Amino acid sequence: MSKNLNDLAWEKLFDKYNILQKIENDGVFNISAEQIKEFREPRLMAKFDHNIDLPEIFLKNKLAILPTTRGEYVISHFDAYHKFEDDSSPIIKVPLPSYIQSLDSNNITSEAIALHCAVASGIIADFTEDSDIFATVSGRMGSGIFSFNINDVNLRSSHQVNVVNSQIEIDAGYEGVSCLALFEAKLDISDDFLIRQLYYPFRTWLNRVTKPIKTIFFIYSNGIFRLFEYAFNDVNNYNSLQLIKQKNYSIEDTTILLDDIQAVLRNVIIVEEPKIPFPQADNFERVINICELLSFQELNKANVTEIYDFVSRQANYYTDAARYLGLLEKRNEDGKTMYLLTEKGHRILKLNYKQRQLAFCNIILSHRAFNASLRLYFQKGVMPSINEVVDIMTQSELFNIESHETYKRRAGTIKGWLNWIISLINE
């Protein structure tokens, strides 16, 4: 795996300050922003929203970094991240008020706009089970003073971390009659998140208000608002978070019938296979999410890797999958590979929820291997086996697949995308 600028800078810091040995001796290593700045800007070197974003030397040694003051950080074998639970809850339809003209469900381009839609449509009130809700706190602020214990990933033990006016950022805070709800909002789909994004705001406001505090992770992608409420069962334990509830909402009609999917399958025109590697990207929601991110701006490969919960190889897999479907194209600019959304991609993303999903189904099923596999699914009533999918693939004139093992790996993509298509049916 090629090393990025963060990888190289942290390797130099670890070498200069003998960080690994000091963690071995003392359990933790405290480092200042000034020390980090010797090699690269701290704001680029200490913000890792997902475990996979961590520098190579952190991942190799099971380390994480947390802020303790405005200019100090602590590094250790912290269990700092939490894997998202399943989000397959049914989608609840919630309309925007008819008089609202300045919010457009087909033009949600930022976390702030997504949150505004969630307030206007009643999503926030429904999820928090509160009333008379007002936006009250947001933006950057000092954390105040608190301490907590955090688990060590290697040992059955914990570390104490002392925080003194560290900078925190709250995407949104809504206060109603019953509670103060603090939100961390994202437009990208990820496997996990940094617990600090919820825990530090929770501790900051715990003693500033007397009513209960709810900590909520909010994700908007492909027309769906996904909300996760977590509670910290032990106020002083960073790892004590527990999922309280999870709900999905949409401000659009999400009703898709079995007949809709079968109509696409019946009417789609099979295309010639592109001279692009057959996809190895099992999660189709992430293919859509990559397209959404690129609908706002062109990105290079490094940008995709940094913004998204991807390693470099995964970034290739998912951008190639979108290229395979004709949704993205890439070009070289000044020695960099740039990705941009195609006209087809822009057109599909502007459709309403139902038509957008059916358009994605159409471009998937225009490829023979996916089409024949879904037909077999409907014939049998169960998902085809890997061997059955491989048999279909070998007859589909796929580009540059030679070994049986490669066919088997790519068959996982077909099954993953078919599962996504079937999951759309909500009669």
C-alpha positions in Angstrom: 0.0 0.0 0.0 1.4 3.4 -1.0 2.1 5.8 1.8 0.5 9.2 1.9 1.9 12.4 3.4 0.4 11.6 6.9 2.0 8.2 6.9 5.4 9.6 6.1 5.1 12.5 8.6 4.0 10.3 11.4 6.8 7.8 10.7 9.3 10.7 11.2 7.6 11.8 14.4 7.6 8.2 15.8 11.3 7.9 14.9 12.3 11.3 16.3 10.5 10.9 19.6 10.8 7.2 20.0 7.1 7.0 20.4 6.6 3.2 20.3 9.1 2.6 23.0 7.7 5.3 25.2 4.2 3.8 24.8 5.6 0.4 25.7 7.2 1.9 28.8 4.6 4.4 30.0 1.4 3.2 28.3 0.7 6.5 26.6 2.6 9.2 24.7 1.7 12.9 24.9 2.5 15.0 21.9 2.0 18.7 21.3 0.7 20.5 18.2 4.0 22.2 17.9 5.9 18.9 17.8 3.5 17.6 15.1 3.9 20.8 13.1 7.6 20.1 12.7 6.5 17.8 9.9 3.0 18.7 8.9 0.0 20.8 9.9 -1.7 19.3 13.1 -5.2 19.8 11.6 -4.2 17.3 8.8 -2.4 14.9 11.1 -4.7 14.3 14.0 -8.3 14.1 12.6 -9.2 10.5 11.8 -13.0 10.0 11.7 -12.7 6.3 10.9 -10.3 3.6 12.0 -9.2 2.9 8.5 -8.2 6.6 8.1 -5.4 6.2 10.7 -1.8 6.4 9.5 -0.1 3.1 8.6 2.1 3.1 11.7 -1.0 3.6 13.9 -2.9 0.7 12.2 0.1 -1.6 12.4 0.6 -1.0 16.1 -3.1 -0.7 17.1 -2.9 2.9 18.1 -5.2 5.8 18.2 -4.9 9.5 19.0 -7.2 11.8 21.1 -7.0 15.5 21.9 -6.6 16.6 25.5 -6.2 20.4 25.2 -6.3 22.9 22.4 -2.6 22.1 21.6 -2.0 18.6 23.1 -2.8 15.0 22.1 -2.3 11.6 23.6 -1.5 8.4 21.7 -2.0 4.9 23.0 -3.6 1.5 22.2 -7.0 3.2 22.6 -10.2 1.4 21.6 -11.4 4.6 20.1 -13.8 3.6 17.4 -17.3 1.9 17.3 -18.7 -0.2 14.4 -22.1 0.9 13.2 -24.9 -1.5 13.9 -27.3 -2.8 11.2 -29.5 0.0 9.7 -32.1 -2.1 7.9 -35.0 -0.6 9.8 -38.1 0.2 7.6 -38.1 3.6 6.0 -40.6 6.0 7.5 -42.1 8.5 5.0 -42.2 12.1 6.4 -43.2 15.0 4.0 -41.8 18.5 4.0 -44.5 21.1 4.7 -46.1 22.2 1.4 -45.2 25.9 2.0 -41.5 25.2 2.2 -39.8 26.4 -1.1 -36.2 26.8 -0.1 -35.5 23.1 0.7 -35.3 20.7 -2.2 -35.2 16.9 -1.6 -33.2 16.5 -4.8 -30.6 19.1 -3.8 -29.3 18.1 -0.4 -25.6 19.0 -0.8 -24.4 19.4 2.8 -24.9 18.2 6.3 -26.5 21.5 7.2 -29.1 21.3 4.5 -29.8 17.6 5.4 -30.3 18.7 9.1 -32.6 21.6 8.0 -34.8 19.1 6.0 -34.8 16.8 9.1 -36.1 19.6 11.3 -38.7 20.9 8.8 -40.1 17.4 8.0 -40.4 16.5 11.7 -37.7 13.8 11.7 -35.9 15.4 14.6 -39.0 15.7 16.7 -40.1 12.1 15.9 -36.7 10.6 16.6 -36.0 12.5 19.8 -39.6 12.0 21.0 -39.6 15.7 22.0 -41.6 18.8 21.3 -41.2 22.6 21.0 -37.7 21.9 19.6 -35.2 24.7 18.8 -31.7 24.8 17.3 -29.5 25.9 20.2 -25.9 24.9 20.1 -23.5 24.3 17.1 -20.0 25.0 15.9 -16.7 25.0 17.7 -16.3 25.5 21.4 -14.2 24.6 24.4 -14.8 21.2 26.0 -14.4 22.3 29.6 -12.6 20.0 32.0 -13.4 16.3 32.5 -11.7 12.9 32.8 -12.6 9.5 31.5 -11.4 5.9 31.1 -10.9 4.3 27.7 -10.3 0.6 27.0 -6.9 -0.7 25.8 -7.3 -2.8 22.6 -4.5 -5.1 23.7 -5.2 -5.6 27.4 -8.1 -6.1 29.7 -7.4 -2.7 31.2 -8.1 0.9 30.6 -6.3 4.3 30.5 -7.4 7.5 32.1 -7.5 10.6 29.9 -7.7 14.1 31.2 -9.3 16.7 29.0 -8.8 20.5 29.6 -10.6 22.8 27.3 -10.0 20.8 24.1 -11.7 22.2 21.0 -14.8 20.3 20.0 -17.3 20.8 17.2 -21.0 20.1 17.3 -22.8 19.8 13.9 -26.2 20.6 15.5 -27.8 20.7 18.9 -31.6 20.8 19.3 -33.3 21.4 22.6 -36.9 20.6 23.4 -39.1 20.3 26.4 -37.6 17.0 27.5 -33.9 16.8 26.3 -30.9 18.4 24.5 -30.0 16.3 21.5 -26.5 16.7 20.1 -25.9 15.6 16.5 -22.9 14.4 14.5 -23.9 14.6 10.9 -22.3 13.0 7.8 -23.0 12.6 4.1 -20.8 9.5 3.7 -21.5 5.9 4.6 -18.9 4.3 6.8 -18.3 1.1 8.7 -17.4 2.8 12.0 -17.0 6.2 13.7 -14.8 7.9 16.2 -16.6 7.7 19.5 -15.0 11.0 20.5 -17.4 12.8 18.1 -20.2 11.9 20.4 -18.5 11.5 23.8 -16.7 14.9 24.0 -19.8 17.0 23.2 -21.8 14.8 25.7 -19.3 15.4 28.5 -19.1 19.1 27.6 -22.8 19.7 28.0 -23.5 17.1 30.8 -23.1 19.6 33.6 -24.3 22.7 31.7 -27.9 21.6 31.5 -30.1 19.7 33.9 -32.2 17.8 31.4 -31.1 14.5 29.7 -28.6 14.7 26.8 -29.1 12.5 23.7 -26.2 11.8 21.4 -27.2 11.1 17.9 -25.3 10.1 14.8 -27.0 11.3 11.6 -26.3 10.1 8.1 -27.9 11.3 4.9 -27.3 9.4 1.6 -29.4 8.5 -1.4 -32.6 10.0 -0.1 -32.5 8.3 3.2 -31.9 9.9 6.6 -30.3 7.3 9.0 -30.3 8.2 12.7 -28.6 6.3 15.5 -29.1 7.2 19.1 -26.4 6.2 21.6 -26.2 6.4 25.3 -23.2 6.2 27.6 -24.2 3.9 30.4 -21.2 5.0 32.5 -20.6 8.7 32.2 -16.9 8.2 32.9 -16.4 5.3 30.5 -15.7 6.3 26.8 -16.5 2.7 25.7 -19.8 2.4 27.5 -21.9 3.6 24.6 -24.9 1.5 23.7 -27.3 1.8 20.7 -30.7 2.9 22.1 -32.5 3.0 18.7 -32.1 3.3 15.0 -34.5 4.7 12.5 -34.6 5.5 8.7 -36.6 8.3 7.2 -37.3 9.7 3.8 -39.1 12.9 2.7 -39.8 11.2 -0.7 -42.1 8.3 -1.6 -39.9 5.1 -1.2 -42.6 2.6 -2.3 -41.0 0.2 -4.8 -43.0 -2.9 -5.8 -41.8 -6.3 -7.0 -43.6 -5.4 -10.3 -41.4 -2.3 -10.6 -38.2 -4.4 -10.4 -39.6 -7.1 -12.7 -40.6 -4.4 -15.2 -37.0 -3.1 -15.3 -35.7 -6.7 -15.7 -38.2 -7.4 -18.5 -37.5 -4.2 -20.5 -33.8 -3.4 -20.0 -31.5 -3.6 -23.0 -28.3 -5.6 -22.6 -25.2 -3.6 -23.3 -21.7 -4.7 -24.5 -19.3 -5.2 -21.6 -17.0 -2.2 -21.1 -13.2 -2.5 -21.2 -13.1 -1.8 -17.5 -12.4 -4.4 -14.7 -15.6 -6.2 -13.6 -16.5 -4.6 -10.2 -15.2 -5.9 -6.9 -17.3 -3.6 -4.7 -20.0 -5.6 -2.8 -21.8 -2.6 -1.2 -23.8 -0.9 -3.8 -24.9 1.9 -1.4 -21.3 2.9 -1.3 -21.1 3.1 -5.1 -24.1 5.5 -5.0 -22.5 7.5 -2.1 -19.3 7.9 -4.1 -21.3 9.4 -7.0 -23.1 11.7 -4.5 -19.8 13.1 -3.2 -18.5 13.6 -6.8 -21.7 15.4 -7.7 -20.5 18.3 -5.6 -16.9 18.5 -6.8 -14.2 16.7 -8.8 -11.9 14.7 -6.6 -8.6 12.9 -7.1 -7.8 9.5 -5.8 -6.2 10.9 -2.6 -9.2 13.0 -1.9 -11.6 10.0 -2.3 -9.4 8.0 0.1 -9.2 10.9 2.7 -12.9 11.9 2.6 -14.3 8.4 2.6 -13.9 5.4 4.9 -11.6 3.7 2.3 -8.0 2.5 1.9 -6.4 3.2 -1.4 -7.3 -0.2 -2.9 -10.9 0.2 -1.9 -11.1 3.6 -3.5 -10.0 2.0 -6.7 -12.6 -0.8 -6.4 -15.5 1.6 -5.8 -14.6 4.3 -8.4 -14.0 1.5 -11.0 -17.4 0.0 -10.1 -19.0 3.4 -10.8 -17.0 3.7 -14.0 -18.1 0.2 -15.1 -21.7 1.5 -14.9 -21.0 4.7 -16.8 -21.6 6.9 -13.7 -18.0 8.2 -13.3 -15.1 8.9 -15.6 -11.5 9.5 -14.8 -8.9 11.7 -16.5 -5.3 12.7 -15.8 -4.5 16.3 -14.8 -1.0 17.4 -13.9 0.0 13.9 -13.1 -3.1 13.3 -10.9 -6.0 11.0 -11.6 -9.2 13.0 -11.3 -12.7 11.5 -11.0 -15.9 13.3 -12.2 -19.5 12.4 -12.5 -20.7 11.7 -16.0 -23.8 13.3 -17.6 -25.6 10.0 -16.9 -24.6 10.2 -13.3 -25.8 13.7 -12.9 -29.1 12.9 -14.6 -29.8 9.9 -12.3 -29.0 11.7 -9.1 -31.5 14.5 -10.0 -34.4 12.0 -10.2 -36.8 11.5 -7.3 -36.1 8.5 -4.9 -38.1 5.8 -6.7 -37.0 6.8 -10.2 -33.4 7.1 -9.1 -33.4 3.6 -7.6 -35.0 2.1 -10.6 -32.5 3.9 -12.8 -29.7 2.3 -10.9 -31.4 -1.0 -11.2 -31.6 -0.5 -15.0 -27.9 0.2 -15.5 -26.9 -2.8 -13.3 -29.3 -5.1 -15.1 -28.1 -3.9 -18.5 -25.1 -6.1 -17.9 -25.7 -9.7 -18.8 -24.1 -11.3 -15.7 -26.3 -9.3 -13.3 -29.4 -9.7 -15.5 -29.1 -13.5 -15.8 -28.4 -13.9 -12.1 -31.5 -11.9 -11.1 -33.6 -13.9 -13.5 -32.3 -17.1 -11.9 -33.2 -15.7 -8.5 -36.8 -15.1 -9.5 -36.9 -18.6 -11.1 -35.6 -20.3 -8.0 -37.0 -18.0 -5.3 -33.6 -18.0 -3.5 -30.3 -16.2 -4.2 -28.1 -18.2 -6.7 -25.1 -19.9 -5.2 -21.5 -18.6 -5.9 -21.0 -21.5 -8.3 -24.2 -20.7 -10.2 -23.2 -17.1 -10.5 -19.7 -18.0 -11.7 -21.2 -20.2 -14.4 -23.3 -17.2 -15.6 -20.2 -14.9 -15.5 -18.1 -17.3 -17.6 -20.8 -17.0 -20.3 -21.0 -13.2 -20.2 -17.8 -12.2 -22.0 -16.5 -10.2 -19.0 -13.3 -8.1 -19.5 -10.0 -9.4 -18.3 -11.1 -12.1 -15.8 -8.9 -15.2 -16.2 -8.8 -17.3 -13.1 -11.6 -19.2 -11.4 -10.7 -17.6 -8.1 -11.1 -14.1 -9.6 -14.5 -15.1 -10.9 -15.5 -16.3 -7.4 -14.4 -13.0 -5.8 -16.3 -10.9 -8.4 -19.3 -13.1 -7.9 -19.6 -11.6 -4.4 -20.3 -8.2 -6.1 -23.2 -9.7 -8.2 -24.7 -11.2 -5.0 -24.2 -8.0 -3.1 -25.8 -5.8 -5.8 -28.7 -8.2 -6.3 -29.4 -8.1 -2.5 -29.5 -4.3 -2.8 -32.0 -4.5 -5.6 -34.2 -7.0 -3.7 -34.0 -4.9 -0.5 -35.6 -2.0 -2.4 -38.9 -3.9 -2.6 -41.2 -2.6 0.2 -44.7 -3.5 -0.7 
